[in-house]
Amino acid sequence: MDIKIDIKFFLSFTLVFILFTVIGTISHEYGHIAIAKIYGYDTTLHYGSMNFHPKGYLDDPNFKALESLSENYINVEYDSTPDEVKEKANKYIKLLEKRYWDEENEKNNKSLFISIGGPLQTILTGIIGLIILRLRKKTIQINGLKILDWLAVFLSLFWLREIFNLVHSIGEEIIFPDGKWFGGDEYFISKDLNLWPGTIPILLGMLGLLISAYIVFEVVPKKLRLTFILGGLIGGISGFILWLDIIGPKVLP
């Protein structure tokens, strides 16, 4: 069996997968932010997450005091934090909850839709890529994949996030068991909808697997298939580590 790796394409695929891993992570968080903004919340973006709060929350003196109090104990385990600090922190938290969140009678529903915003953005981006590939199917068959088509391929593979989330959460439970087999937004969406926790993670993970298999085995040219898969594995893992462990915390702490 003659197995060939195109080094030029391998390097290109690896770099593009690294780039799209970062783009996919940030755009996913912007999906959450977009819904939170619709509800009128103040939001903050971090390298791998986002936060949302009612208007005025971040400027409240009690929040400022809590933030200042917490700064000196960021790297300290909760159990090692002095009791007087815990008491002060709990006092500020209760004041903030009473002032802001107690008035949010629909907070749970809003939280659900904000949770949906991230996966929805990821899924819609993937669908856009699939639509482009579908519309250009005849052109691709005649002329092969051009720049726009490759862009659509990588957009379609935003669905890989759903596979990664499922595999990562199951793998983490196997290695570090704590009774929780599923995680991420999909897990919380299932819980908020009163479904079995694995319902949304497994459903989206399986859809992601089918779509990704279609892209790899039906769209990517056979002569580049192995090169593409290897570039995806190395680029995806490298992008994850580079962004979430090295670059991201410095750029968007």
C-alpha positions as CSV (number, residue, x, y, z in Angstrom):
1,M,0.0,0.0,0.0
2,D,1.5,3.3,-1.1
3,I,1.0,5.9,1.6
4,K,2.1,9.4,0.8
5,I,2.0,12.6,2.9
6,D,2.2,15.9,1.0
7,I,4.4,18.0,3.3
8,K,3.4,21.3,1.7
9,F,-0.3,20.6,2.3
10,F,0.4,19.0,5.7
11,L,2.0,22.2,6.9
12,S,-0.8,24.3,5.4
13,F,-3.6,22.1,6.9
14,T,-1.8,22.1,10.3
15,L,-1.6,25.9,10.4
16,V,-5.1,26.4,9.2
17,F,-6.5,24.0,11.8
18,I,-4.5,25.9,14.5
19,L,-6.0,29.2,13.3
20,F,-9.6,27.8,13.1
21,T,-9.3,26.2,16.5
22,V,-8.7,29.7,17.9
23,I,-11.4,31.3,15.7
24,G,-13.9,28.6,16.6
25,T,-13.3,29.0,20.3
26,I,-13.7,32.8,20.3
27,S,-16.7,32.9,17.9
28,H,-18.4,30.2,20.1
29,E,-18.1,32.6,23.1
30,Y,-19.5,35.4,20.9
31,G,-22.5,33.3,20.3
32,H,-23.2,33.3,24.1
33,I,-22.4,37.0,24.2
34,A,-24.8,37.9,21.4
35,I,-27.8,36.3,23.2
36,A,-26.7,37.9,26.5
37,K,-26.6,41.3,24.8
38,I,-30.1,40.8,23.5
39,Y,-31.2,40.4,27.1
40,G,-29.4,43.6,28.1
41,Y,-26.6,42.1,30.1
42,D,-23.1,43.4,30.5
43,T,-20.7,40.8,29.2
44,T,-17.0,40.0,29.5
45,L,-15.0,37.8,27.0
46,H,-12.2,35.5,28.2
47,Y,-10.0,33.2,26.2
48,G,-12.2,30.2,26.8
49,S,-15.4,31.5,28.4
50,M,-17.6,34.5,28.9
51,N,-19.5,36.1,31.8
52,F,-22.7,38.0,31.9
53,H,-24.2,40.3,34.5
54,P,-27.1,42.7,34.9
55,K,-26.4,46.3,34.1
56,G,-24.4,48.1,36.8
57,Y,-23.2,44.8,38.4
58,L,-19.6,45.2,37.4
59,D,-19.5,48.9,38.7
60,D,-21.3,48.1,42.0
61,P,-19.1,48.9,45.0
62,N,-19.8,45.5,46.5
63,F,-18.5,43.8,43.3
64,K,-15.4,46.0,43.4
65,A,-14.8,45.1,47.0
66,L,-15.3,41.4,46.3
67,E,-12.9,41.6,43.3
68,S,-10.3,43.4,45.4
69,L,-10.7,40.9,48.2
70,S,-10.3,37.9,45.8
71,E,-7.2,39.2,44.1
72,N,-4.9,38.1,46.9
73,Y,-6.3,34.6,46.9
74,I,-6.6,33.7,43.2
75,N,-4.1,30.9,43.5
76,V,-5.2,29.7,46.9
77,E,-7.4,26.7,47.5
78,Y,-10.8,27.6,48.9
79,D,-10.2,25.4,52.0
80,S,-7.0,27.3,52.7
81,T,-8.6,30.7,52.5
82,P,-8.9,32.4,55.9
83,D,-12.4,32.2,57.4
84,E,-12.7,35.9,57.7
85,V,-12.1,36.3,54.0
86,K,-14.7,33.7,53.2
87,E,-17.2,35.5,55.4
88,K,-16.6,38.8,53.8
89,A,-16.8,37.3,50.3
90,N,-20.1,35.6,51.1
91,K,-21.4,38.8,52.5
92,Y,-20.6,40.7,49.2
93,I,-22.0,37.8,47.1
94,K,-25.3,37.8,49.0
95,L,-25.7,41.5,48.7
96,L,-25.0,41.3,44.9
97,E,-27.4,38.4,44.5
98,K,-30.2,40.2,46.4
99,R,-29.7,43.5,44.5
100,Y,-29.4,42.1,41.0
101,W,-30.3,38.4,40.6
102,D,-33.3,38.3,42.9
103,E,-35.0,40.7,40.5
104,E,-34.2,38.4,37.5
105,N,-37.4,36.2,37.7
106,E,-36.6,34.8,34.3
107,K,-33.0,34.3,34.9
108,N,-33.1,30.5,34.5
109,N,-34.7,30.8,31.0
110,K,-32.3,33.5,30.0
111,S,-29.4,31.4,31.1
112,L,-30.7,28.5,29.0
113,F,-30.9,30.6,25.9
114,I,-27.4,32.2,26.6
115,S,-26.1,28.6,27.0
116,I,-27.7,27.7,23.6
117,G,-26.1,30.7,21.9
118,G,-22.6,29.2,21.8
119,P,-23.4,25.8,20.3
120,L,-25.9,27.5,18.0
121,Q,-23.2,29.7,16.6
122,T,-20.9,26.8,16.1
123,I,-23.7,24.7,14.4
124,L,-24.9,27.5,12.1
125,T,-21.3,28.2,11.0
126,G,-21.0,24.5,10.1
127,I,-24.2,24.6,8.2
128,I,-23.1,27.7,6.2
129,G,-20.0,25.7,5.2
130,L,-22.1,22.8,4.1
131,I,-24.5,25.0,2.1
132,I,-21.5,26.6,0.2
133,L,-20.2,23.1,-0.6
134,R,-23.6,22.0,-1.8
135,L,-24.1,25.0,-4.0
136,R,-20.6,24.6,-5.5
137,K,-20.8,20.8,-5.9
138,K,-20.8,20.8,-9.7
139,T,-18.0,23.4,-9.8
140,I,-15.9,21.3,-7.4
141,Q,-16.5,18.2,-9.5
142,I,-15.2,20.0,-12.6
143,N,-12.4,22.2,-11.2
144,G,-11.6,20.7,-7.8
145,L,-11.5,22.5,-4.5
146,K,-10.6,26.2,-4.8
147,I,-10.0,28.7,-1.9
148,L,-13.7,29.3,-1.3
149,D,-14.3,25.6,-1.2
150,W,-11.5,25.0,1.3
151,L,-12.9,27.8,3.4
152,A,-16.3,26.1,3.3
153,V,-14.6,22.8,4.3
154,F,-13.1,24.4,7.4
155,L,-16.3,26.2,8.3
156,S,-18.2,22.8,8.0
157,L,-15.7,21.3,10.4
158,F,-16.9,23.6,13.2
159,W,-19.0,20.5,13.9
160,L,-15.8,18.9,15.2
161,R,-16.3,20.9,18.4
162,E,-19.3,18.7,19.2
163,I,-17.2,15.5,18.7
164,F,-14.3,16.9,20.8
165,N,-16.6,17.9,23.7
166,L,-18.2,14.5,23.9
167,V,-14.9,12.6,23.6
168,H,-13.1,14.9,26.0
169,S,-15.8,14.7,28.7
170,I,-16.0,10.9,28.5
171,G,-12.2,10.5,28.4
172,E,-11.9,12.8,31.4
173,E,-14.4,10.7,33.4
174,I,-12.5,7.5,32.5
175,I,-9.2,9.0,33.6
176,F,-10.4,11.2,36.5
177,P,-13.7,9.6,37.5
178,D,-16.2,11.9,39.4
179,G,-19.5,10.5,38.2
180,K,-19.9,13.1,35.5
181,W,-19.7,11.7,31.9
182,F,-20.8,14.8,30.0
183,G,-19.8,18.4,30.1
184,G,-19.8,21.8,28.3
185,D,-22.8,23.8,27.2
186,E,-24.6,20.8,25.8
187,Y,-24.7,19.1,29.3
188,F,-26.2,22.2,30.9
189,I,-28.7,22.6,28.1
190,S,-29.9,19.0,28.6
191,K,-30.2,19.6,32.4
192,D,-32.1,22.9,31.9
193,L,-34.5,21.1,29.5
194,N,-35.0,18.4,32.1
195,L,-33.5,15.8,29.8
196,W,-31.0,13.0,30.5
197,P,-27.6,14.8,30.7
198,G,-26.2,13.0,27.8
199,T,-29.1,13.7,25.4
200,I,-27.8,16.9,23.7
201,P,-24.0,16.0,24.0
202,I,-24.6,12.6,22.3
203,L,-27.1,13.9,19.7
204,L,-24.8,16.7,18.6
205,G,-21.7,14.6,18.9
206,M,-23.2,11.9,16.5
207,L,-24.3,14.6,14.1
208,G,-20.9,16.1,14.2
209,L,-19.3,12.7,13.5
210,L,-21.6,12.1,10.5
211,I,-20.9,15.6,9.0
212,S,-17.2,15.4,9.6
213,A,-17.0,11.9,8.0
214,Y,-18.9,13.3,5.0
215,I,-16.4,16.2,4.6
216,V,-13.3,14.0,5.0
217,F,-14.4,11.0,2.9
218,E,-16.6,12.7,0.3
219,V,-15.3,16.3,-0.2
220,V,-11.6,16.2,0.6
221,P,-9.7,14.7,-2.4
222,K,-8.6,11.1,-1.8
223,K,-4.9,11.9,-2.5
224,L,-5.0,14.5,0.3
225,R,-7.2,12.7,2.7
226,L,-4.5,11.2,5.0
227,T,-2.5,14.4,4.9
228,F,-5.7,16.3,5.8
229,I,-6.5,14.0,8.7
230,L,-3.0,14.2,10.1
231,G,-2.9,18.0,9.7
232,G,-6.2,18.2,11.5
233,L,-5.1,16.0,14.4
234,I,-1.9,17.9,15.0
235,G,-3.3,21.3,14.2
236,G,-6.4,20.9,16.3
237,I,-4.5,19.6,19.3
238,S,-1.8,22.2,18.9
239,G,-4.3,25.0,18.5
240,F,-6.2,23.8,21.6
241,I,-3.0,23.8,23.8
242,L,-1.5,27.0,22.3
243,W,-4.7,29.0,22.8
244,L,-6.1,27.6,26.0
245,D,-2.9,27.0,27.9
246,I,-0.3,29.5,26.5
247,I,-1.5,32.4,24.3
248,G,-5.2,32.8,25.3
249,P,-4.6,33.4,29.1
250,K,-2.2,36.2,28.2
251,V,-4.3,37.8,25.5
252,L,-7.8,37.4,27.0
253,P,-7.3,36.5,30.7
